[in-house]
Amino acid sequence: MKPPASARCKAGLCASPDYTAAASPPGTDDGWSLETVTLDWPACQTLFLEPFASLYDSFHGKPSRFHKIATELELRACGFSYSGCSLVVTTSSDISIYDRR
């Protein structure tokens, strides 16, 4: 059983089991989104997907349109700000903030 959301939140960023920040938007108003994948455990990659793209586009004959922005061993959460202009990736020891402007 998961603790209540208020117990899992720190400074407005809430960790969820899939590493996305539960309290932050899953994408931006203009279509950018985040995905986390673990291809070589325990390293987890955070991918920044271009507007309305999918990790599975190549299976449908479309080009893959994503950018790897982080590979972390202890990823805790990642997510966008409410404005969509900033992106945060947190680990057990660091907080990285990216600006889209």
C-alpha positions in Angstrom: 0.0 0.0 0.0 1.3 3.4 -1.0 1.5 6.3 1.6 -0.9 9.1 1.0 0.2 11.6 -1.7 0.8 14.3 1.0 3.4 12.0 2.7 5.2 11.4 -0.6 5.5 15.0 -1.7 8.5 17.2 -1.1 8.7 20.8 -2.4 5.8 20.4 -4.8 7.4 17.3 -6.5 5.7 14.0 -5.8 7.4 10.7 -6.5 5.4 7.9 -8.0 6.4 4.3 -8.7 7.1 5.0 -12.4 9.4 7.9 -11.5 7.2 10.6 -12.9 6.3 13.5 -10.7 2.7 12.8 -9.7 1.9 16.4 -8.9 3.3 17.8 -12.0 1.9 17.7 -15.5 2.9 14.6 -17.6 3.6 16.8 -20.6 3.5 20.4 -21.8 0.6 22.3 -23.5 2.6 22.2 -26.8 3.0 18.4 -26.8 6.4 17.7 -25.3 6.5 14.7 -22.8 8.8 12.6 -20.7 9.3 8.8 -20.5 11.6 6.8 -18.3 13.0 3.4 -19.4 15.3 0.9 -17.8 17.2 -1.0 -20.5 20.3 -1.8 -18.4 19.2 -2.1 -14.8 19.8 -0.4 -12.4 20.4 2.6 -14.8 17.2 4.4 -15.7 17.1 6.7 -18.7 15.0 9.8 -18.8 13.8 10.6 -22.4 12.4 14.0 -23.6 9.9 13.3 -26.4 9.2 15.8 -29.1 5.6 17.1 -29.5 3.1 14.3 -29.8 5.8 11.6 -30.4 5.9 8.1 -28.9 8.7 5.8 -28.0 6.9 3.3 -30.3 6.8 5.4 -33.4 9.5 3.3 -35.1 7.2 0.2 -34.9 4.7 2.1 -37.1 7.2 3.3 -39.7 7.7 6.7 -38.2 11.0 8.2 -37.1 11.8 8.1 -33.4 11.8 11.7 -32.0 13.2 11.8 -28.5 16.3 13.0 -26.7 18.0 11.2 -23.8 18.6 13.8 -21.1 19.7 11.7 -18.1 20.9 8.3 -17.1 20.6 7.8 -13.4 21.2 4.9 -11.0 18.9 6.2 -8.3 16.2 8.2 -10.1 13.5 9.4 -7.7 11.2 11.5 -9.9 11.0 13.7 -13.0 8.4 16.1 -14.3 7.5 19.4 -15.8 6.7 22.6 -14.1 3.1 23.8 -14.5 4.2 26.3 -17.1 5.9 23.6 -19.1 9.1 25.7 -19.4 11.1 23.8 -16.8 11.8 20.1 -16.3 13.1 18.6 -13.0 15.0 15.3 -12.6 15.7 14.2 -9.1 18.0 11.4 -7.7 18.8 10.4 -4.2 21.5 13.0 -4.1 20.9 15.7 -6.8 18.2 17.9 -8.4 18.7 18.9 -12.0 16.5 21.6 -13.5 16.3 22.1 -17.3 14.9 25.2 -18.9 13.2 25.0 -22.4 13.6 28.7 -23.2 
